[in-house]
């Protein structure tokens, strides 16, 4: 999944279906964590949707 729009679509669909009780971030990292280059980064999040 790339970008905020797909994440919002999934969460909104789950909310409408009454299947979304909570969202929990379990991990977060950026490409700078590996490369050390902070001039341009991509962020990654691990989320639990329950």
Secondary structure, DSSP 8 states (H G I E B T S, - for coil): --SHHHHHHHHHHHHHTT----EEEEEEEETHHHH---SS--EEEEEEE-
